[in-house]
Amino acid sequence: MKRVAVTGMGIVAPCGNDPDEFFANLVAGRSGIGVLPHSSARWSTRIAAAASFDASAHFPAPRLRMLDRVSQLALVATKQALQSAALELSDEERATTGVFLGTGMGGAGTTDDGYNTLYRESSDRIKPYTVLMAMNNAAASWIGIDHGLSGPNVTFSTACSSSAVAIGEAWLRIGSGAAPVMLAGGAEAPLTLGTLKAWEALRTLATEDPVDPSASCKPFAKDRSGLVLGEGAAVLVLEEWERAARRGATVYGEIAGYGLSTDAAHITRPTVDGQARAMQLALDSAGAPVEAVAYINAHGTATLQNDAVETAAIRRVFGARADRLAVSSSKSMHGHLLGAAGAVELVATLLAVRTGTIPPTLNLRVPDPECDLDYVPNVARHDQDIEVAMTSSFAFGGTNAVLVCRRA
C-alpha cells in the first residue's frame, strides 16, 4: 500500500473561506452559527451555519446561471486546494487523476426554486438548466471539466458520511497505485426553506438558544437539543507520497487509515457496534495502536442519541486509553454540513495535528453523565503533541466512515 500525502486543501464554510481563517476561528471559539438573514415568519427554524460567500466575486453572471450554490462552493474550494498544492500534472497524469466528491442533497437550492416556481408562483416554466444544476454529480463533474481531469469522477452520497467515504475511497485508489493524484472532498448547500422544514419534521434540529443563537449547538452537553444545519465545501489534493516528495510539495499531513462499516440496524438510530467497527478498521488499516491516537474530531452532532452512542463506541475501541484522549466537536461552531461534514472536519483535524492545537467543543457547560470523555470544553488546547488523530463521520442509513491521519 502506497503512502498518501495531503498536499493541498481548500475550504469555503461557516467560520472561514480558506483553511487558515477557518481554523483560526475554530481555535478562537468564534462560531459561524447564527440567525439566517433571509428567514421570515414561515421559518420556524431560523438558526443555521451559513458560509459568508459571494458567488458573484468568483463567477461571471452567465456561469452562475448554470451553477447551483453547492457547485459554486465546491469549485471555489477546489481552486484553493490546487493553488495551495502548486500542482502541475502531465497529460498522462490528467488521464488518471480523478474527482471523488461527497454530497448528501446535491442541488437542494435549485430543487427548492423549481418547486417554488411551479406551486407557489403557479408558473409552468422553470429554469432550463434545472436538471443539470440539481443532479448530485454536478459539482464533481464541473470540477473535472474545469481542470481537465479525465480520471474517474464519482459522487458518493451516503448522507452525513458522504465526503469521508469519498476521501477514503480516493485514499484506497492512490494506495493501490491506480492514480498518483486525486481530488477528494465534499460540498453541501441545504439552507433552503424546503430542506429546513424537512429536517424540522424529523425533530432533530436544535432549539434556538434564547440568549445567544450562536450557542444553539451543544455537543455532548446535558442540555443539547439537536443539530444545526450548515453549508460549505472542502476539497483536498491527495498525492502519492513519493511523488509529493520528489517535487518538494508542502505536505499538510498523511492520510494513514480508513474504516467503513454499516450499522444495518435502523435508518436513523446509530449503533455502538457499527461505529466501533469503523473506528477499529481505520486504526487497523493505519497500523496504529490505540495508544498512538491523541485526538479525535468527533462526529458530535449534539443530538441526544448520537452523542451518547459515539461516546460508548470510543470507549469500546480505546478502552482505558479513552480517558486520556482529547475529543472535540467542531460542529459546535460550523454546524452539521451533512455530506460535506467529513471533508470539513478532516481539514480541522489535519490542522490540529500540524499545529498542535485542538479546537474546543463550544457550549459545553452542563456535563452529561452519559458523555464522560475529555471533550476540550469551550477553550482550545495549545502545545499538544499529536502524532496521530482520527475523525469520524456517521450517517442516517447507517454508513460509518472513519479516517486516521498522521503528522507529516
C-alpha positions as CSV (number, residue, x, y, z in Angstrom):
1,M,0.0,0.0,0.0
2,K,1.5,3.3,-1.1
3,R,1.5,6.2,1.4
4,V,-0.8,9.1,0.7
5,A,0.0,12.8,1.4
6,V,-2.3,15.7,1.6
7,T,-0.6,18.4,-0.4
8,G,-3.5,20.9,-0.9
9,M,-6.6,22.0,1.0
10,G,-9.4,24.4,0.2
11,I,-12.5,25.3,2.1
12,V,-15.5,27.6,2.0
13,A,-17.6,27.2,5.1
14,P,-19.0,28.8,8.2
15,C,-16.1,30.1,10.2
16,G,-13.9,30.9,7.2
17,N,-13.3,31.0,3.5
18,D,-9.9,29.4,3.5
19,P,-8.2,26.8,5.7
20,D,-6.2,29.3,7.8
21,E,-9.1,31.6,8.5
22,F,-11.4,28.6,9.2
23,F,-9.0,27.0,11.7
24,A,-8.1,30.3,13.4
25,N,-11.8,31.0,14.1
26,L,-12.3,27.4,15.4
27,V,-9.4,27.8,17.8
28,A,-10.7,31.2,18.9
29,G,-14.1,29.8,19.5
30,R,-15.8,32.1,17.0
31,S,-19.0,30.4,15.9
32,G,-20.4,30.5,12.4
33,I,-23.9,29.7,13.7
34,G,-26.5,32.4,13.7
35,V,-29.9,33.6,12.6
36,L,-30.4,33.2,8.8
37,P,-30.7,36.8,7.4
38,H,-33.4,35.6,4.9
39,S,-35.6,33.8,7.4
40,S,-39.2,35.0,7.7
41,A,-42.4,34.1,9.5
42,R,-42.5,30.8,7.6
43,W,-39.2,29.8,9.0
44,S,-39.9,28.3,12.4
45,T,-36.2,27.2,12.4
46,R,-34.2,30.4,12.0
47,I,-30.7,29.3,13.1
48,A,-28.1,27.7,10.8
49,A,-24.5,28.0,9.9
50,A,-24.2,29.9,6.6
51,A,-21.0,30.5,4.7
52,S,-20.1,34.1,4.1
53,F,-19.7,33.6,0.4
54,D,-20.5,36.0,-2.5
55,A,-20.6,33.8,-5.7
56,S,-20.5,36.9,-7.9
57,A,-17.0,37.6,-6.8
58,H,-15.9,34.2,-8.3
59,F,-18.1,33.6,-11.3
60,P,-19.5,35.8,-14.2
61,A,-23.2,36.1,-14.4
62,P,-23.7,33.6,-17.4
63,R,-21.8,30.9,-15.5
64,L,-23.8,31.5,-12.3
65,R,-27.0,30.7,-14.2
66,M,-25.7,27.2,-14.7
67,L,-24.4,26.5,-11.1
68,D,-26.3,25.6,-8.0
69,R,-24.7,27.0,-4.8
70,V,-23.4,23.6,-4.0
71,S,-21.3,23.6,-7.2
72,Q,-20.2,27.2,-6.6
73,L,-18.8,26.3,-3.1
74,A,-17.1,23.1,-4.4
75,L,-15.4,24.9,-7.3
76,V,-14.0,27.7,-5.2
77,A,-12.7,25.2,-2.6
78,T,-11.1,23.1,-5.4
79,K,-9.4,26.2,-6.8
80,Q,-7.9,26.9,-3.4
81,A,-6.8,23.3,-3.0
82,L,-5.0,23.3,-6.3
83,Q,-3.3,26.6,-5.7
84,S,-2.1,25.5,-2.3
85,A,-0.8,22.3,-3.8
86,A,1.1,24.1,-6.6
87,L,0.2,21.1,-8.6
88,E,1.3,20.6,-12.2
89,L,0.0,17.5,-14.0
90,S,1.2,15.9,-17.2
91,D,-1.3,14.9,-19.8
92,E,-0.8,11.3,-18.8
93,E,-1.5,12.2,-15.1
94,R,-4.6,14.1,-16.0
95,A,-5.9,11.0,-17.6
96,T,-5.7,9.1,-14.3
97,T,-6.4,11.9,-11.8
98,G,-10.0,11.8,-10.7
99,V,-12.5,13.6,-8.6
100,F,-14.2,11.8,-5.7
101,L,-16.8,14.1,-4.1
102,G,-19.4,13.6,-1.4
103,T,-22.8,15.3,-1.1
104,G,-26.0,14.3,0.6
105,M,-28.5,16.6,-1.1
106,G,-26.8,17.9,-4.2
107,G,-28.5,21.0,-5.7
108,A,-31.1,21.5,-3.0
109,G,-31.5,25.2,-3.8
110,T,-32.3,24.5,-7.4
111,T,-34.8,21.9,-6.5
112,D,-36.4,24.2,-4.0
113,D,-36.6,27.0,-6.5
114,G,-38.2,24.8,-9.1
115,Y,-41.0,23.7,-6.8
116,N,-41.5,27.3,-5.6
117,T,-41.9,28.4,-9.2
118,L,-44.3,25.6,-10.1
119,Y,-46.5,25.6,-7.0
120,R,-46.2,29.0,-5.3
121,E,-45.9,31.2,-8.3
122,S,-48.1,28.9,-10.4
123,S,-45.7,29.1,-13.4
124,D,-45.3,26.4,-15.9
125,R,-41.8,27.4,-16.8
126,I,-38.7,26.7,-14.7
127,K,-35.0,27.2,-15.3
128,P,-33.8,25.3,-18.4
129,Y,-30.7,24.1,-16.5
130,T,-32.7,22.8,-13.5
131,V,-31.8,19.1,-14.0
132,L,-28.1,19.9,-14.7
133,M,-27.9,22.1,-11.6
134,A,-29.8,19.9,-9.2
135,M,-28.2,16.5,-10.0
136,N,-26.0,15.2,-7.3
137,N,-22.9,14.7,-9.5
138,A,-23.0,18.3,-10.9
139,A,-20.3,19.7,-8.6
140,A,-17.8,16.8,-9.2
141,S,-18.5,17.0,-13.0
142,W,-17.8,20.7,-13.1
143,I,-14.5,20.2,-11.2
144,G,-13.4,17.6,-13.8
145,I,-14.4,19.8,-16.7
146,D,-12.8,23.0,-15.4
147,H,-9.5,21.3,-14.7
148,G,-9.3,18.8,-17.5
149,L,-9.3,15.7,-15.2
150,S,-10.4,12.7,-17.1
151,G,-9.8,10.0,-14.5
152,P,-12.7,8.5,-12.5
153,N,-15.3,11.1,-11.5
154,V,-17.6,9.7,-8.8
155,T,-20.1,11.3,-6.4
156,F,-20.7,9.5,-3.2
157,S,-24.0,10.0,-1.4
158,T,-24.2,8.3,2.0
159,A,-25.8,11.2,3.8
160,C,-23.6,12.6,6.6
161,S,-20.6,10.4,5.8
162,S,-20.5,11.2,2.1
163,S,-17.3,13.2,1.9
164,A,-15.5,10.9,4.4
165,V,-16.3,8.0,2.1
166,A,-15.1,10.0,-0.9
167,I,-11.8,10.7,0.7
168,G,-11.4,7.2,2.0
169,E,-12.0,5.7,-1.4
170,A,-9.6,8.2,-3.0
171,W,-7.0,7.1,-0.5
172,L,-7.5,3.5,-1.5
173,R,-7.2,4.4,-5.1
174,I,-3.8,6.1,-4.7
175,G,-2.7,3.5,-2.2
176,S,-3.3,0.7,-4.7
177,G,-1.2,2.5,-7.4
178,A,-4.2,3.2,-9.6
179,A,-3.6,7.0,-9.6
180,P,-0.8,9.3,-8.4
181,V,-3.2,12.2,-7.5
182,M,-6.9,12.5,-6.6
183,L,-9.1,15.4,-5.7
184,A,-11.4,14.4,-2.9
185,G,-13.9,16.2,-0.6
186,G,-17.5,17.2,-0.3
187,A,-20.0,20.0,-0.7
188,E,-23.4,20.8,0.7
189,A,-25.8,23.8,0.4
190,P,-29.0,22.8,2.2
191,L,-30.1,26.1,3.7
192,T,-33.4,26.4,1.9
193,L,-36.9,26.6,3.3
194,G,-37.9,23.2,2.0
195,T,-34.8,21.5,3.3
196,L,-35.0,23.1,6.8
197,K,-38.7,22.2,7.0
198,A,-37.9,18.6,6.1
199,W,-35.2,18.4,8.8
200,E,-37.5,20.1,11.3
201,A,-40.2,17.4,10.6
202,L,-37.6,14.8,11.8
203,R,-37.4,16.7,15.1
204,T,-33.6,16.6,15.0
205,L,-32.8,20.3,14.8
206,A,-31.6,22.3,17.8
207,T,-33.8,24.6,19.8
208,E,-32.6,28.2,19.4
209,D,-30.7,29.4,22.4
210,P,-32.9,32.3,23.8
211,V,-29.9,34.3,24.9
212,D,-27.3,33.7,22.2
213,P,-28.4,32.0,18.9
214,S,-24.8,31.2,18.1
215,A,-24.7,28.9,21.2
216,S,-27.6,26.7,20.0
217,C,-25.4,23.7,19.1
218,K,-24.2,22.0,22.3
219,P,-22.5,18.6,21.5
220,F,-22.1,16.2,24.4
221,A,-23.8,18.6,26.9
222,K,-26.7,17.5,29.1
223,D,-28.8,20.4,27.6
224,R,-28.1,19.6,24.0
225,S,-31.2,19.7,21.9
226,G,-30.2,18.8,18.3
227,L,-28.1,19.7,15.3
228,V,-27.7,22.9,13.4
229,L,-27.6,22.7,9.7
230,G,-24.6,24.3,7.8
231,E,-23.4,24.8,4.3
232,G,-20.0,24.7,2.7
233,A,-17.3,22.7,0.9
234,A,-13.9,21.3,1.4
235,V,-11.6,19.7,-1.2
236,L,-8.2,18.1,-0.6
237,V,-5.4,17.2,-3.0
238,L,-4.3,13.7,-2.2
239,E,-1.0,12.6,-3.7
240,E,1.2,9.5,-3.7
241,W,3.9,10.2,-1.0
242,E,6.9,9.6,-3.2
243,R,5.6,11.9,-5.9
244,A,5.0,14.7,-3.4
245,A,8.5,14.2,-2.0
246,R,10.1,14.3,-5.5
247,R,8.5,17.7,-6.3
248,G,9.2,19.2,-2.9
249,A,5.5,19.7,-2.1
250,T,4.3,21.0,1.2
251,V,2.7,18.1,3.0
252,Y,-0.1,19.1,5.4
253,G,-0.4,15.6,6.7
254,E,-0.7,11.9,5.8
255,I,-4.0,10.0,5.4
256,A,-3.0,6.8,7.1
257,G,-6.2,4.8,7.6
258,Y,-9.8,4.4,6.6
259,G,-12.6,2.4,8.1
260,L,-16.0,1.8,6.6
261,S,-18.9,-0.1,8.1
262,T,-22.7,-0.2,8.1
263,D,-25.0,-0.5,11.1
264,A,-27.6,-2.5,9.1
265,A,-29.9,-1.9,12.0
266,H,-32.1,1.2,11.6
267,I,-32.4,4.1,9.2
268,T,-31.9,6.8,11.8
269,R,-30.7,5.2,15.1
270,P,-26.9,4.7,15.3
271,T,-25.3,1.6,16.9
272,V,-22.3,1.3,19.1
273,D,-21.3,-1.9,17.1
274,G,-21.2,-0.2,13.7
275,Q,-19.4,2.9,14.9
276,A,-16.8,0.9,16.8
277,R,-16.2,-1.4,13.9
278,A,-15.4,1.6,11.6
279,M,-13.0,3.0,14.1
280,Q,-11.2,-0.3,14.6
281,L,-10.9,-0.8,10.8
282,A,-9.4,2.6,10.4
283,L,-6.9,2.0,13.1
284,D,-6.0,-1.4,11.7
285,S,-5.5,-0.1,8.2
286,A,-3.3,2.7,9.6
287,G,-1.3,0.2,11.6
288,A,-1.9,2.5,14.6
289,P,-2.4,1.1,18.2
290,V,-5.0,3.0,20.3
291,E,-2.1,4.3,22.4
292,A,-0.8,6.3,19.4
293,V,-4.0,8.4,19.0
294,A,-4.0,11.7,20.8
295,Y,-7.1,13.4,19.3
296,I,-10.5,12.6,17.9
297,N,-12.5,15.1,15.9
298,A,-15.9,13.5,16.8
299,H,-19.0,13.3,14.7
300,G,-20.6,15.1,17.7
301,T,-23.9,16.3,16.2
302,A,-25.5,17.4,19.5
303,T,-28.4,15.0,19.1
304,L,-29.4,13.2,22.3
305,Q,-28.8,9.7,20.9
306,N,-25.8,10.2,18.7
307,D,-23.5,11.8,21.2
308,A,-24.1,9.1,23.8
309,V,-23.7,6.2,21.3
310,E,-20.5,7.8,19.9
311,T,-19.1,8.1,23.4
312,A,-19.8,4.4,24.1
313,A,-18.2,3.5,20.8
314,I,-15.0,5.4,21.6
315,R,-14.8,3.7,25.0
316,R,-15.3,0.2,23.4
317,V,-12.4,0.7,20.9
318,F,-10.0,2.7,23.1
319,G,-10.6,1.1,26.5
320,A,-8.6,2.7,29.2
321,R,-6.9,5.0,26.6
322,A,-10.3,6.7,26.1
323,D,-9.8,8.7,29.4
324,R,-6.5,10.2,28.0
325,L,-7.9,11.2,24.6
326,A,-8.8,14.7,23.7
327,V,-12.2,14.6,21.8
328,S,-13.9,17.7,20.4
329,S,-16.8,18.5,18.1
330,S,-16.1,21.4,15.7
331,K,-19.8,21.2,14.7
332,S,-20.4,23.3,17.8
333,M,-19.1,26.2,15.7
334,H,-19.7,25.3,12.0
335,G,-22.8,23.3,12.3
336,H,-23.5,20.0,10.6
337,L,-22.6,20.2,6.9
338,L,-24.2,16.8,6.1
339,G,-22.4,15.4,3.1
340,A,-19.5,17.9,3.4
341,A,-19.0,17.3,7.1
342,G,-16.3,14.7,6.8
343,A,-14.1,16.8,4.5
344,V,-14.5,20.0,6.5
345,E,-13.7,18.1,9.7
346,L,-10.7,16.4,8.2
347,V,-9.3,19.9,7.4
348,A,-9.8,20.8,11.0
349,T,-8.1,17.6,12.1
350,L,-5.1,17.9,9.8
351,L,-4.5,21.4,11.0
352,A,-4.8,20.3,14.7
353,V,-2.2,17.7,14.0
354,R,0.0,20.2,12.1
355,T,-0.2,23.0,14.7
356,G,-0.6,21.0,17.9
357,T,-3.7,23.0,18.7
358,I,-7.1,21.3,19.4
359,P,-10.3,23.3,18.7
360,P,-12.7,23.2,21.5
361,T,-16.3,21.9,21.9
362,L,-18.2,25.1,22.4
363,N,-21.3,25.5,24.7
364,L,-20.4,22.5,26.9
365,R,-21.3,23.9,30.3
366,V,-23.7,21.3,31.6
367,P,-22.0,17.9,31.8
368,D,-23.9,14.7,30.8
369,P,-23.0,11.6,32.7
370,E,-23.5,9.5,29.6
371,C,-20.9,11.6,27.8
372,D,-17.9,11.3,30.1
373,L,-14.8,11.9,27.9
374,D,-12.5,14.8,27.7
375,Y,-14.3,17.0,25.2
376,V,-12.0,20.0,25.3
377,P,-14.8,22.2,26.6
378,N,-15.1,25.8,25.5
379,V,-11.4,26.7,25.2
380,A,-8.8,25.5,22.7
381,R,-5.9,23.4,23.9
382,H,-2.4,24.5,22.6
383,D,1.0,22.9,22.5
384,Q,-0.3,19.4,22.2
385,D,1.9,16.6,20.8
386,I,-0.4,15.0,18.2
387,E,1.2,12.3,16.1
388,V,-2.0,10.5,15.1
389,A,-5.6,11.7,15.1
390,M,-8.9,10.4,14.0
391,T,-12.1,11.9,12.6
392,S,-15.4,10.2,12.4
393,S,-18.5,10.6,10.2
394,F,-21.7,8.7,10.9
395,A,-24.8,8.9,8.8
396,F,-28.5,8.3,8.5
397,G,-28.8,5.0,6.8
398,G,-26.0,3.6,9.0
399,T,-22.9,4.2,6.9
400,N,-20.0,4.9,9.2
401,A,-16.7,6.3,7.8
402,V,-13.6,7.0,9.9
403,L,-10.3,8.5,8.7
404,V,-7.0,8.4,10.5
405,C,-4.3,11.0,9.8
406,R,-0.7,11.2,10.8
407,R,1.7,14.2,11.2
408,A,3.9,14.7,8.2
